[in-house]
Amino acid sequence: MPASLGERLEELRREVERELAAADSPEDVEEIRVRTLGKKGALTREAKAIGALPAEERPGAGEVVNAVKNAIEASIETRRAALSDVALRARLAEEAVDATLPGRRRGQGANHPLSIVTSQLLETFRRMGFSVATGPEIESTWHNFEALNIPAGHPAREEMDTLYVDADHVLRTHTSPVQIRVMESQRPPVSIVCPGRVFRADDPDASHSPYFHQIEGLLVDEGISMAHLKWTLTEFVHQYFGPEVKVRLRPSYFPFTEPSAELDIACQVCGGGGCPSCKHSGWMELLGCGMVHPAVLEAVGYDSERWTGFAWGMGVERVAINKYGIPDIRMFFENDVRFLHRFRGR
Ligand code: DAH
């Protein structure tokens, strides 16, 4: 016996319920709806078949079909709502922002101690009226030596273990050639300071490096004497290291100055009492200086009868070592971030 309309529809309804239970997205539910209630859907087919029934059976069949259709529609709607709710929750969970999480820290950089000390030194000299000049690291032997009164064969030239680029060019062994370049390019008066890197063929150890940094100074004007040199450099020491710090000038020799001197300050580690850092002398050598040699002025075309001047050169590493108590010059160039981080915020 063929199944009755009621049985077939009941079977269809159960089938749809099973499929809905297995559906796991709103798209699955839509697909079931089209397959059941769409134009060519299973239930739609049953509804169309009613027209072929004898007239007296139609109202009953229509009622049955409608009841099942309503039931199926309700089930589909329920399942669709449940699944969109799940999908929404999943999306919300995925896109959730936890506003209570701590922010990501940005790596904080630090200035290199040599940059810190260089800019402090330059600032001190700038306040005293000096301008900042620079020159090339690859320098002609004329600027690096001859113009500074160090002719070929001069013993001072042998002393500097020099890195030659070719016969006429060297990695500059000091910042003094910038004196020459500045004087070549302008008429007196001149008052400049010049920071820069210098090179010597030295084997590295705790106190030597094949490259290091200097700050050069030069002042040329009418009537400049050793008294101006002494006042200017003493004033610089008092401004940079402190107003009480003792200063002394010792006679020395440089080919490009006459007379020449070394300027010492009271040892910054022990205050002048004597300690291993100053080899128990109480003094620390800070810079070389002197009155610009007439031959240097003449080399750049200045009239040495009219113009006189003084100059000095100091090692930046030496200042930083003393200021921060750094035990080994190589630490400046290893770029170990633990060392560099000590200078954060300075
Ligand atoms: N150029 C010298 C050096 O490298 C330092 C120096 C000494 C510079 C005396 C000067 C100076 O300007 O007057 O050792």
Residues whose N, C-alpha, C, O or C-beta is under 5 A from the ligand:
A	BS01	DAH	T173 H174 S176 G217 F254 T257 G288 C289 G290 A311 W312 G313
